[in-house]
Amino acid sequence: MQLVELIGRETGAVVPRYHKLAAQGRIELTPAPHFHPIGPLLISFEAAREALPGAPLPQSSHYPGGRTRASAHIAAARESHTRRFGQAPAGMWPAEGAVSQVFVDLLAEVAANGSPAAKACW
């Protein structure tokens, strides 16, 4: 068997294996926002100062369209998780540990949709 075939076989089995384990209640799956590990900075560059108070910042206060993009990344992760595992996630873990108060608030807002997912994992 070629290495590429082996990698393909093994990685192709991950989602079905995790789906089965979650259905059995043996694991809990928590997605991260899609495509962008720096969600807090998409919303406000000032978020950098929550971790590093003296951090130099760009002249602009925020990334243009950043809040909309961050919301879309959260929504895409929820949709992907639901499609792959048959149910919406109970929470969401910020990628790379990228946490700020404004991002946590956005996670709760976007994930809420009247569901228990408002209790996103932080």
Residue, then its C-alpha position, 0 to 999 in steps of 0.5 A: m500500500q502506498l503512503v498516500e493511500l494509507i493516509g487517505r484511508e486513515t483520515g477518511a475514517v476519522v469523522p465516522r469513528y468520532h460520529k460513532l463515539a459521540a453517538q455512544g456518549r463516549i466523547e463530546l465533540t466541540p468545534a472551533p470557528h472555521f477558517h480563522p484562529i484570530g476571531p477576537l482580532l477580526i472584531s477589534f484590534e484592541a482585543a490584543r491588549e486583553a492579553l498584552p496590555g502594551a501590544p502595539l496596534p494598527q491605526s485602524s480600530h478594527y478589521p473592516g467587516g470583521r464582525t460579520r466574518a467572525s459570525a460567518h466563521i462561527a455559523a459555518a462551524r456549527e453547520s459543518h458540525t451538524r452536517r457531519f455529526g447529526q446534531a448541533p454542537a453544545g458549545m464551541w472552542p475558540a481556535e488557538g485559544a483566541v479568546s476575548q470578551v467581545f468574541v465570547d459574547l459573539l460566540a454566545e450570540v451566534a451559537a444561541n439561536g434559542s438553543p443550549a449552544a449558548k453555553a459555548c465552551w470558553 
